[in-house]
Amino acid sequence: MKRHPYEWRLWLRTRLPWFLINLGFADKGNDCQNVNAQHKWYNINNESSGCYYCKVVVNGKKWNK
Ligand SMILES: [Zn+2]
C-alpha cells in the first residue's frame, strides 16, 4: 500500500512547535479524496468523525467501522 499523501503533514503536526503549526506549516489537506486516498477517522464527540489527514468532518461513527 502506498503512503498517504497527507501523512507527512500528520507527522509534522505531531512534532512541530505549535506556533509553526498555527502559521500553517503543517495544515491539514482539504480532502483525502481529492488525492485518491483513504480518510483516517477519529472520534470527535461520539457523534461526528474527523479525519487525521484532512479537514473533512462527517456525521456518524466512522472510526468505529
Ligand atoms: Zn481525510
N, CA, C, O and the ligand as a Tripos MOL2 file, in Angstrom:
@<TRIPOS>MOLECULE
protein
  261   259    66     0     0
PROTEIN
NO_CHARGES

@<TRIPOS>ATOM
      1 N           0.8470   -1.2000    0.0000 N.3       1 MET1
      2 CA          0.0000    0.0000    0.0000 C.3       1 MET1
      3 C           0.8770    1.2420    0.0000 C.2       1 MET1
      4 O           1.8210    1.3470    0.7830 O.2       1 MET1
      5 N           0.5580    2.1810   -0.8830 N.am      2 LYS2
      6 CA          1.3980    3.3860   -0.9510 C.3       2 LYS2
      7 C           1.0990    4.3250    0.2050 C.2       2 LYS2
      8 O           0.0380    4.2670    0.8270 O.2       2 LYS2
      9 N           2.0560    5.1800    0.4710 N.am      3 ARG3
     10 CA          1.9270    6.0910    1.6070 C.3       3 ARG3
     11 C           0.8430    7.1240    1.3420 C.2       3 ARG3
     12 O           0.6020    7.5290    0.2050 O.2       3 ARG3
     13 N           0.2060    7.5320    2.4140 N.am      4 HIS4
     14 CA         -0.8290    8.5480    2.2840 C.3       4 HIS4
     15 C          -0.1930    9.8950    1.9380 C.2       4 HIS4
     16 O           0.7930   10.2940    2.5590 O.2       4 HIS4
     17 N          -0.7530   10.5950    0.9490 N.am      5 PRO5
     18 CA         -0.1530   11.8760    0.5250 C.3       5 PRO5
     19 C          -0.0800   12.9170    1.6380 C.2       5 PRO5
     20 O           0.7870   13.7910    1.6200 O.2       5 PRO5
     21 N          -0.9900   12.8220    2.6050 N.am      6 TYR6
     22 CA         -1.0060   13.8150    3.6800 C.3       6 TYR6
     23 C          -0.2840   13.3230    4.9250 C.2       6 TYR6
     24 O          -0.2790   13.9910    5.9590 O.2       6 TYR6
     25 N           0.3320   12.1320    4.8140 N.am      7 GLU7
     26 CA          0.9170   11.5360    6.0080 C.3       7 GLU7
     27 C           2.0270   12.3940    6.5950 C.2       7 GLU7
     28 O           2.1540   12.4870    7.8160 O.2       7 GLU7
     29 N           2.8320   13.0220    5.7460 N.am      8 TRP8
     30 CA          3.9390   13.8370    6.2500 C.3       8 TRP8
     31 C           3.4250   15.0160    7.0570 C.2       8 TRP8
     32 O           4.0720   15.4610    8.0050 O.2       8 TRP8
     33 N           2.2430   15.5260    6.6720 N.am      9 ARG9
     34 CA          1.6980   16.6590    7.4310 C.3       9 ARG9
     35 C           1.2680   16.2130    8.8220 C.2       9 ARG9
     36 O           1.4670   16.9160    9.8120 O.2       9 ARG9
     37 N           0.6720   15.0200    8.8680 N.am     10 LEU10
     38 CA          0.2750   14.4870   10.1710 C.3      10 LEU10
     39 C           1.5230   14.2670   11.0240 C.2      10 LEU10
     40 O           1.5310   14.5780   12.2150 O.2      10 LEU10
     41 N           2.5600   13.7370   10.4160 N.am     11 TRP11
     42 CA          3.8300   13.5230   11.1140 C.3      11 TRP11
     43 C           4.3770   14.8510   11.6320 C.2      11 TRP11
     44 O           4.8210   14.9430   12.7760 O.2      11 TRP11
     45 N           4.3430   15.8710   10.7860 N.am     12 LEU12
     46 CA          4.8500   17.1840   11.1850 C.3      12 LEU12
     47 C           4.0550   17.7630   12.3530 C.2      12 LEU12
     48 O           4.6170   18.3270   13.2930 O.2      12 LEU12
     49 N           2.7210   17.6060   12.2680 N.am     13 ARG13
     50 CA          1.8840   18.2010   13.3170 C.3      13 ARG13
     51 C           2.1560   17.6000   14.6820 C.2      13 ARG13
     52 O           1.9420   18.2480   15.7070 O.2      13 ARG13
     53 N           2.6280   16.3580   14.6950 N.am     14 THR14
     54 CA          2.9190   15.7390   15.9890 C.3      14 THR14
     55 C           4.2770   16.1630   16.5170 C.2      14 THR14
     56 O           4.6090   15.8640   17.6640 O.2      14 THR14
     57 N           5.0670   16.8490   15.7120 N.am     15 ARG15
     58 CA          6.4360   17.1730   16.1040 C.3      15 ARG15
     59 C           6.7920   18.6460   16.0780 C.2      15 ARG15
     60 O           7.6770   19.0800   16.8150 O.2      15 ARG15
     61 N           6.1190   19.4220   15.2420 N.am     16 LEU16
     62 CA          6.4370   20.8450   15.1620 C.3      16 LEU16
     63 C           5.9250   21.5830   16.3980 C.2      16 LEU16
     64 O           4.9330   21.1800   17.0060 O.2      16 LEU16
     65 N           6.6050   22.6590   16.7580 N.am     17 PRO17
     66 CA          6.0630   23.5250   17.8200 C.3      17 PRO17
     67 C           4.7210   24.1140   17.3730 C.2      17 PRO17
     68 O           4.4900   24.3210   16.1820 O.2      17 PRO17
     69 N           3.8590   24.3750   18.3230 N.am     18 TRP18
     70 CA          2.5060   24.8040   17.9900 C.3      18 TRP18
     71 C           2.4850   26.0930   17.1850 C.2      18 TRP18
     72 O           1.5950   26.2790   16.3560 O.2      18 TRP18
     73 N           3.4390   26.9850   17.4070 N.am     19 PHE19
     74 CA          3.3700   28.2710   16.7000 C.3      19 PHE19
     75 C           3.6400   28.1150   15.2070 C.2      19 PHE19
     76 O           3.1300   28.8830   14.3910 O.2      19 PHE19
     77 N           4.4450   27.1170   14.8570 N.am     20 LEU20
     78 CA          4.6540   26.8650   13.4350 C.3      20 LEU20
     79 C           3.3910   26.2750   12.8000 C.2      20 LEU20
     80 O           3.0370   26.5940   11.6650 O.2      20 LEU20
     81 N           2.7350   25.4190   13.5550 N.am     21 ILE21
     82 CA          1.5030   24.8220   13.0540 C.3      21 ILE21
     83 C           0.4400   25.8970   12.8520 C.2      21 ILE21
     84 O          -0.2940   25.8820   11.8640 O.2      21 ILE21
     85 N           0.3660   26.8350   13.8040 N.am     22 ASN22
     86 CA         -0.6000   27.9250   13.6700 C.3      22 ASN22
     87 C          -0.3040   28.7970   12.4670 C.2      22 ASN22
     88 O          -1.2140   29.4140   11.9140 O.2      22 ASN22
     89 N           0.9310   28.8580   12.0590 N.am     23 LEU23
     90 CA          1.2900   29.6270   10.8720 C.3      23 LEU23
     91 C           0.9560   28.8780    9.5870 C.2      23 LEU23
     92 O           1.0840   29.4230    8.4910 O.2      23 LEU23
     93 N           0.5330   27.6390    9.7270 N.am     24 GLY24
     94 CA          0.0860   26.9060    8.5450 C.3      24 GLY24
     95 C           1.1440   26.0130    7.9260 C.2      24 GLY24
     96 O           0.9840   25.5570    6.7940 O.2      24 GLY24
     97 N           2.2290   25.7570    8.6560 N.am     25 PHE25
     98 CA          3.2880   24.9310    8.0920 C.3      25 PHE25
     99 C           2.8590   23.4850    7.8820 C.2      25 PHE25
    100 O           3.3350   22.8060    6.9720 O.2      25 PHE25
    101 N           1.9650   23.0310    8.7290 N.am     26 ALA26
    102 CA          1.5630   21.6280    8.6270 C.3      26 ALA26
    103 C           0.0380   21.5250    8.6610 C.2      26 ALA26
    104 O          -0.5430   20.7100    9.3770 O.2      26 ALA26
    105 N          -0.5710   22.3740    7.8690 N.am     27 ASP27
    106 CA         -2.0300   22.3820    7.8350 C.3      27 ASP27
    107 C          -2.5540   21.0770    7.2550 C.2      27 ASP27
    108 O          -1.8700   20.4010    6.4870 O.2      27 ASP27
    109 N          -3.7780   20.7370    7.6360 N.am     28 LYS28
    110 CA         -4.4000   19.5470    7.0700 C.3      28 LYS28
    111 C          -4.7030   19.7530    5.5960 C.2      28 LYS28
    112 O          -4.8590   20.8820    5.1330 O.2      28 LYS28
    113 N          -4.7840   18.6480    4.8660 N.am     29 GLY29
    114 CA         -5.2190   18.7160    3.4880 C.3      29 GLY29
    115 C          -6.7000   19.0450    3.4180 C.2      29 GLY29
    116 O          -7.4140   18.9240    4.4130 O.2      29 GLY29
    117 N          -7.1600   19.4570    2.2510 N.am     30 ASN30
    118 CA         -8.5710   19.8020    2.1090 C.3      30 ASN30
    119 C          -9.4590   18.5650    2.1060 C.2      30 ASN30
    120 O         -10.4970   18.5460    2.7690 O.2      30 ASN30
    121 N          -9.0690   17.5530    1.3800 N.am     31 ASP31
    122 CA         -9.8970   16.3540    1.2890 C.3      31 ASP31
    123 C          -9.0540   15.2190    0.7240 C.2      31 ASP31
    124 O          -8.5110   15.3250   -0.3750 O.2      31 ASP31
    125 N          -8.9510   14.1410    1.4780 N.am     32 CYS32
    126 CA         -8.1710   12.9940    1.0260 C.3      32 CYS32
    127 C          -8.6400   12.4990   -0.3370 C.2      32 CYS32
    128 O          -7.8300   12.0630   -1.1550 O.2      32 CYS32
    129 N          -9.9260   12.5640   -0.5780 N.am     33 GLN33
    130 CA        -10.4550   12.0220   -1.8160 C.3      33 GLN33
    131 C          -9.9750   12.8120   -3.0310 C.2      33 GLN33
    132 O          -9.9710   12.2980   -4.1490 O.2      33 GLN33
    133 N          -9.5670   14.0670   -2.8060 N.am     34 ASN34
    134 CA         -9.0030   14.8470   -3.9050 C.3      34 ASN34
    135 C          -7.7010   14.2480   -4.4100 C.2      34 ASN34
    136 O          -7.3150   14.4540   -5.5600 O.2      34 ASN34
    137 N          -7.0240   13.5000   -3.5320 N.am     35 VAL35
    138 CA         -5.7500   12.9000   -3.9190 C.3      35 VAL35
    139 C          -5.8560   11.3730   -3.9280 C.2      35 VAL35
    140 O          -4.8550   10.6650   -3.8190 O.2      35 VAL35
    141 N          -7.0990   10.8830   -4.0610 N.am     36 ASN36
    142 CA         -7.3550    9.4430   -4.1700 C.3      36 ASN36
    143 C          -6.8000    8.6510   -2.9920 C.2      36 ASN36
    144 O          -6.2020    7.5890   -3.1630 O.2      36 ASN36
    145 N          -7.0090    9.1890   -1.7950 N.am     37 ALA37
    146 CA         -6.5250    8.4940   -0.6070 C.3      37 ALA37
    147 C          -7.6850    8.2530    0.3530 C.2      37 ALA37
    148 O          -8.7430    8.8730    0.2480 O.2      37 ALA37
    149 N          -7.4590    7.3370    1.2900 N.am     38 GLN38
    150 CA         -8.4800    6.9930    2.2780 C.3      38 GLN38
    151 C          -8.4160    7.9530    3.4680 C.2      38 GLN38
    152 O          -7.3370    8.3820    3.8770 O.2      38 GLN38
    153 N          -9.5820    8.2780    4.0110 N.am     39 HIS39
    154 CA         -9.6230    9.0350    5.2560 C.3      39 HIS39
    155 C          -9.2010    8.1400    6.4140 C.2      39 HIS39
    156 O          -9.3340    6.9170    6.3650 O.2      39 HIS39
    157 N          -8.7000    8.7730    7.4340 N.am     40 LYS40
    158 CA         -8.3930    8.0460    8.6630 C.3      40 LYS40
    159 C          -9.1810    8.7320    9.7780 C.2      40 LYS40
    160 O          -8.8270    9.8240   10.2240 O.2      40 LYS40
    161 N         -10.2380    8.0860   10.2140 N.am     41 TRP41
    162 CA        -11.2070    8.7530   11.0880 C.3      41 TRP41
    163 C         -10.8210    8.6810   12.5500 C.2      41 TRP41
    164 O         -10.1840    7.7310   13.0050 O.2      41 TRP41
    165 N         -11.2250    9.7140   13.2720 N.am     42 TYR42
    166 CA        -11.1420    9.6840   14.7300 C.3      42 TYR42
    167 C         -12.4380   10.2270   15.3110 C.2      42 TYR42
    168 O         -13.2070   10.9190   14.6430 O.2      42 TYR42
    169 N         -12.6480    9.8980   16.5530 N.am     43 ASN43
    170 CA        -13.8680   10.2690   17.2590 C.3      43 ASN43
    171 C         -13.7720   11.7110   17.7430 C.2      43 ASN43
    172 O         -12.8830   12.0440   18.5270 O.2      43 ASN43
    173 N         -14.6930   12.5830   17.2740 N.am     44 ILE44
    174 CA        -14.6770   13.9740   17.7360 C.3      44 ILE44
    175 C         -15.4890   14.1190   19.0210 C.2      44 ILE44
    176 O         -14.9720   14.5890   20.0350 O.2      44 ILE44
    177 N         -16.7420   13.7230   18.9790 N.am     45 ASN45
    178 CA        -17.6210   13.9370   20.1370 C.3      45 ASN45
    179 C         -18.5950   12.7780   20.3140 C.2      45 ASN45
    180 O         -19.6780   12.9400   20.8750 O.2      45 ASN45
    181 N         -18.1920   11.6110   19.8280 N.am     46 ASN46
    182 CA        -19.0260   10.4120   19.9020 C.3      46 ASN46
    183 C         -20.1790   10.4410   18.9180 C.2      46 ASN46
    184 O         -20.9780    9.5050   18.8850 O.2      46 ASN46
    185 N         -20.2880   11.4880   18.1170 N.am     47 GLU47
    186 CA        -21.3470   11.5580   17.1010 C.3      47 GLU47
    187 C         -20.7790   11.8810   15.7290 C.2      47 GLU47
    188 O         -21.3150   11.4520   14.7070 O.2      47 GLU47
    189 N         -19.7060   12.6310   15.7140 N.am     48 SER48
    190 CA        -19.1020   13.0280   14.4500 C.3      48 SER48
    191 C         -17.7100   12.4210   14.3150 C.2      48 SER48
    192 O         -17.0530   12.0930   15.3020 O.2      48 SER48
    193 N         -17.2840   12.2830   13.0640 N.am     49 SER49
    194 CA        -15.9640   11.7400   12.7750 C.3      49 SER49
    195 C         -15.1330   12.7750   12.0380 C.2      49 SER49
    196 O         -15.6100   13.4270   11.1100 O.2      49 SER49
    197 N         -13.9020   12.9170   12.4560 N.am     50 GLY50
    198 CA        -12.9760   13.7960   11.7650 C.3      50 GLY50
    199 C         -11.8470   12.9780   11.1750 C.2      50 GLY50
    200 O         -11.5770   11.8610   11.6150 O.2      50 GLY50
    201 N         -11.1980   13.5360   10.1840 N.am     51 CYS51
    202 CA        -10.0920   12.8330    9.5370 C.3      51 CYS51
    203 C          -8.7670   13.4040   10.0250 C.2      51 CYS51
    204 O          -8.5940   14.6210   10.1000 O.2      51 CYS51
    205 N          -7.8210   12.5040   10.3600 N.am     52 TYR52
    206 CA         -6.4930   12.9470   10.7900 C.3      52 TYR52
    207 C          -5.7630   13.6980    9.6860 C.2      52 TYR52
    208 O          -4.9670   14.5980    9.9560 O.2      52 TYR52
    209 N          -6.0380   13.3240    8.4490 N.am     53 TYR53
    210 CA         -5.2480   13.8480    7.3460 C.3      53 TYR53
    211 C          -5.8170   15.1090    6.7300 C.2      53 TYR53
    212 O          -5.0700   15.9500    6.2300 O.2      53 TYR53
    213 N          -7.1470   15.2520    6.7610 N.am     54 CYS54
    214 CA         -7.7550   16.3800    6.0530 C.3      54 CYS54
    215 C          -8.8040   17.0550    6.9250 C.2      54 CYS54
    216 O          -9.0190   16.6570    8.0700 O.2      54 CYS54
    217 N          -9.4550   18.0740    6.3810 N.am     55 LYS55
    218 CA        -10.3780   18.8980    7.1640 C.3      55 LYS55
    219 C         -11.8040   18.3820    7.1390 C.2      55 LYS55
    220 O         -12.7000   18.9990    7.7150 O.2      55 LYS55
    221 N         -12.0190   17.2560    6.4770 N.am     56 VAL56
    222 CA        -13.3670   16.7230    6.3430 C.3      56 VAL56
    223 C         -13.8930   16.2300    7.6930 C.2      56 VAL56
    224 O         -13.2050   15.5260    8.4320 O.2      56 VAL56
    225 N         -15.1350   16.6260    7.9890 N.am     57 VAL57
    226 CA        -15.8350   16.1420    9.1800 C.3      57 VAL57
    227 C         -17.1970   15.6300    8.7340 C.2      57 VAL57
    228 O         -17.8920   16.3010    7.9710 O.2      57 VAL57
    229 N         -17.5790   14.4620    9.1960 N.am     58 VAL58
    230 CA        -18.8660   13.8980    8.8080 C.3      58 VAL58
    231 C         -19.6240   13.4300   10.0470 C.2      58 VAL58
    232 O         -19.0370   13.1800   11.1000 O.2      58 VAL58
    233 N         -20.9330   13.3200    9.8940 N.am     59 ASN59
    234 CA        -21.7510   12.7540   10.9560 C.3      59 ASN59
    235 C         -21.6210   11.2440   10.9460 C.2      59 ASN59
    236 O         -21.4410   10.6370    9.8910 O.2      59 ASN59
    237 N         -21.7120   10.6430   12.1140 N.am     60 GLY60
    238 CA        -21.6650    9.1890   12.2020 C.3      60 GLY60
    239 C         -20.3490    8.7060   12.7670 C.2      60 GLY60
    240 O         -19.3480    9.4220   12.7660 O.2      60 GLY60
    241 N         -20.3710    7.4540   13.2580 N.am     61 LYS61
    242 CA        -19.2000    6.8960   13.9220 C.3      61 LYS61
    243 C         -18.3250    6.1210   12.9370 C.2      61 LYS61
    244 O         -18.2270    4.8950   12.9910 O.2      61 LYS61
    245 N         -17.7020    6.8650   12.0520 N.am     62 LYS62
    246 CA        -16.8520    6.2420   11.0310 C.3      62 LYS62
    247 C         -15.6590    5.5260   11.6510 C.2      62 LYS62
    248 O         -15.1800    4.5210   11.1270 O.2      62 LYS62
    249 N         -15.1870    6.0600   12.7740 N.am     63 TRP63
    250 CA        -13.9960    5.4660   13.3950 C.3      63 TRP63
    251 C         -14.2790    4.0750   13.9360 C.2      63 TRP63
    252 O         -13.3630    3.3040   14.2230 O.2      63 TRP63
    253 N         -15.5500    3.7710   14.0670 N.am     64 ASN64
    254 CA        -15.9820    2.5360   14.6970 C.3      64 ASN64
    255 C         -16.1120    1.3860   13.6920 C.2      64 ASN64
    256 O         -16.4210    0.2600   14.0820 O.2      64 ASN64
    257 N         -15.8810    1.6600   12.4070 N.am     65 LYS65
    258 CA        -16.1410    0.6380   11.3880 C.3      65 LYS65
    259 C         -14.8540    0.0410   10.8170 C.2      65 LYS65
    260 O         -14.9100   -0.8310    9.9500 O.2      65 LYS65
    261 ZN         -9.2870   12.6680    5.1030 Zn       66 ZN66
@<TRIPOS>BOND
     1     1     2 1
     2     2     3 1
     3     3     4 2
     4     3     5 am
     5     5     6 1
     6     6     7 1
     7     7     8 2
     8     7     9 am
     9     9    10 1
    10    10    11 1
    11    11    12 2
    12    11    13 am
    13    13    14 1
    14    14    15 1
    15    15    16 2
    16    15    17 am
    17    17    18 1
    18    18    19 1
    19    19    20 2
    20    19    21 am
    21    21    22 1
    22    22    23 1
    23    23    24 2
    24    23    25 am
    25    25    26 1
    26    26    27 1
    27    27    28 2
    28    27    29 am
    29    29    30 1
    30    30    31 1
    31    31    32 2
    32    31    33 am
    33    33    34 1
    34    34    35 1
    35    35    36 2
    36    35    37 am
    37    37    38 1
    38    38    39 1
    39    39    40 2
    40    39    41 am
    41    41    42 1
    42    42    43 1
    43    43    44 2
    44    43    45 am
    45    45    46 1
    46    46    47 1
    47    47    48 2
    48    47    49 am
    49    49    50 1
    50    50    51 1
    51    51    52 2
    52    51    53 am
    53    53    54 1
    54    54    55 1
    55    55    56 2
    56    55    57 am
    57    57    58 1
    58    58    59 1
    59    59    60 2
    60    59    61 am
    61    61    62 1
    62    62    63 1
    63    63    64 2
    64    63    65 am
    65    65    66 1
    66    66    67 1
    67    67    68 2
    68    67    69 am
    69    69    70 1
    70    70    71 1
    71    71    72 2
    72    71    73 am
    73    73    74 1
    74    74    75 1
    75    75    76 2
    76    75    77 am
    77    77    78 1
    78    78    79 1
    79    79    80 2
    80    79    81 am
    81    81    82 1
    82    82    83 1
    83    83    84 2
    84    83    85 am
    85    85    86 1
    86    86    87 1
    87    87    88 2
    88    87    89 am
    89    89    90 1
    90    90    91 1
    91    91    92 2
    92    91    93 am
    93    93    94 1
    94    94    95 1
    95    95    96 2
    96    95    97 am
    97    97    98 1
    98    98    99 1
    99    99   100 2
   100    99   101 am
   101   101   102 1
   102   102   103 1
   103   103   104 2
   104   103   105 am
   105   105   106 1
   106   106   107 1
   107   107   108 2
   108   107   109 am
   109   109   110 1
   110   110   111 1
   111   111   112 2
   112   111   113 am
   113   113   114 1
   114   114   115 1
   115   115   116 2
   116   115   117 am
   117   117   118 1
   118   118   119 1
   119   119   120 2
   120   119   121 am
   121   121   122 1
   122   122   123 1
   123   123   124 2
   124   123   125 am
   125   125   126 1
   126   126   127 1
   127   127   128 2
   128   127   129 am
   129   129   130 1
   130   130   131 1
   131   131   132 2
   132   131   133 am
   133   133   134 1
   134   134   135 1
   135   135   136 2
   136   135   137 am
   137   137   138 1
   138   138   139 1
   139   139   140 2
   140   139   141 am
   141   141   142 1
   142   142   143 1
   143   143   144 2
   144   143   145 am
   145   145   146 1
   146   146   147 1
   147   147   148 2
   148   147   149 am
   149   149   150 1
   150   150   151 1
   151   151   152 2
   152   151   153 am
   153   153   154 1
   154   154   155 1
   155   155   156 2
   156   155   157 am
   157   157   158 1
   158   158   159 1
   159   159   160 2
   160   159   161 am
   161   161   162 1
   162   162   163 1
   163   163   164 2
   164   163   165 am
   165   165   166 1
   166   166   167 1
   167   167   168 2
   168   167   169 am
   169   169   170 1
   170   170   171 1
   171   171   172 2
   172   171   173 am
   173   173   174 1
   174   174   175 1
   175   175   176 2
   176   175   177 am
   177   177   178 1
   178   178   179 1
   179   179   180 2
   180   179   181 am
   181   181   182 1
   182   182   183 1
   183   183   184 2
   184   183   185 am
   185   185   186 1
   186   186   187 1
   187   187   188 2
   188   187   189 am
   189   189   190 1
   190   190   191 1
   191   191   192 2
   192   191   193 am
   193   193   194 1
   194   194   195 1
   195   195   196 2
   196   195   197 am
   197   197   198 1
   198   198   199 1
   199   199   200 2
   200   199   201 am
   201   201   202 1
   202   202   203 1
   203   203   204 2
   204   203   205 am
   205   205   206 1
   206   206   207 1
   207   207   208 2
   208   207   209 am
   209   209   210 1
   210   210   211 1
   211   211   212 2
   212   211   213 am
   213   213   214 1
   214   214   215 1
   215   215   216 2
   216   215   217 am
   217   217   218 1
   218   218   219 1
   219   219   220 2
   220   219   221 am
   221   221   222 1
   222   222   223 1
   223   223   224 2
   224   223   225 am
   225   225   226 1
   226   226   227 1
   227   227   228 2
   228   227   229 am
   229   229   230 1
   230   230   231 1
   231   231   232 2
   232   231   233 am
   233   233   234 1
   234   234   235 1
   235   235   236 2
   236   235   237 am
   237   237   238 1
   238   238   239 1
   239   239   240 2
   240   239   241 am
   241   241   242 1
   242   242   243 1
   243   243   244 2
   244   243   245 am
   245   245   246 1
   246   246   247 1
   247   247   248 2
   248   247   249 am
   249   249   250 1
   250   250   251 1
   251   251   252 2
   252   251   253 am
   253   253   254 1
   254   254   255 1
   255   255   256 2
   256   255   257 am
   257   257   258 1
   258   258   259 1
   259   259   260 2
@<TRIPOS>SUBSTRUCTURE
     1 MET1         2 RESIDUE 1 A MET
     2 LYS2         6 RESIDUE 1 A LYS
     3 ARG3        10 RESIDUE 1 A ARG
     4 HIS4        14 RESIDUE 1 A HIS
     5 PRO5        18 RESIDUE 1 A PRO
     6 TYR6        22 RESIDUE 1 A TYR
     7 GLU7        26 RESIDUE 1 A GLU
     8 TRP8        30 RESIDUE 1 A TRP
     9 ARG9        34 RESIDUE 1 A ARG
    10 LEU10       38 RESIDUE 1 A LEU
    11 TRP11       42 RESIDUE 1 A TRP
    12 LEU12       46 RESIDUE 1 A LEU
    13 ARG13       50 RESIDUE 1 A ARG
    14 THR14       54 RESIDUE 1 A THR
    15 ARG15       58 RESIDUE 1 A ARG
    16 LEU16       62 RESIDUE 1 A LEU
    17 PRO17       66 RESIDUE 1 A PRO
    18 TRP18       70 RESIDUE 1 A TRP
    19 PHE19       74 RESIDUE 1 A PHE
    20 LEU20       78 RESIDUE 1 A LEU
    21 ILE21       82 RESIDUE 1 A ILE
    22 ASN22       86 RESIDUE 1 A ASN
    23 LEU23       90 RESIDUE 1 A LEU
    24 GLY24       94 RESIDUE 1 A GLY
    25 PHE25       98 RESIDUE 1 A PHE
    26 ALA26      102 RESIDUE 1 A ALA
    27 ASP27      106 RESIDUE 1 A ASP
    28 LYS28      110 RESIDUE 1 A LYS
    29 GLY29      114 RESIDUE 1 A GLY
    30 ASN30      118 RESIDUE 1 A ASN
    31 ASP31      122 RESIDUE 1 A ASP
    32 CYS32      126 RESIDUE 1 A CYS
    33 GLN33      130 RESIDUE 1 A GLN
    34 ASN34      134 RESIDUE 1 A ASN
    35 VAL35      138 RESIDUE 1 A VAL
    36 ASN36      142 RESIDUE 1 A ASN
    37 ALA37      146 RESIDUE 1 A ALA
    38 GLN38      150 RESIDUE 1 A GLN
    39 HIS39      154 RESIDUE 1 A HIS
    40 LYS40      158 RESIDUE 1 A LYS
    41 TRP41      162 RESIDUE 1 A TRP
    42 TYR42      166 RESIDUE 1 A TYR
    43 ASN43      170 RESIDUE 1 A ASN
    44 ILE44      174 RESIDUE 1 A ILE
    45 ASN45      178 RESIDUE 1 A ASN
    46 ASN46      182 RESIDUE 1 A ASN
    47 GLU47      186 RESIDUE 1 A GLU
    48 SER48      190 RESIDUE 1 A SER
    49 SER49      194 RESIDUE 1 A SER
    50 GLY50      198 RESIDUE 1 A GLY
    51 CYS51      202 RESIDUE 1 A CYS
    52 TYR52      206 RESIDUE 1 A TYR
    53 TYR53      210 RESIDUE 1 A TYR
    54 CYS54      214 RESIDUE 1 A CYS
    55 LYS55      218 RESIDUE 1 A LYS
    56 VAL56      222 RESIDUE 1 A VAL
    57 VAL57      226 RESIDUE 1 A VAL
    58 VAL58      230 RESIDUE 1 A VAL
    59 ASN59      234 RESIDUE 1 A ASN
    60 GLY60      238 RESIDUE 1 A GLY
    61 LYS61      242 RESIDUE 1 A LYS
    62 LYS62      246 RESIDUE 1 A LYS
    63 TRP63      250 RESIDUE 1 A TRP
    64 ASN64      254 RESIDUE 1 A ASN
    65 LYS65      258 RESIDUE 1 A LYS
    66 ZN66       261 GROUP 0 **** ****
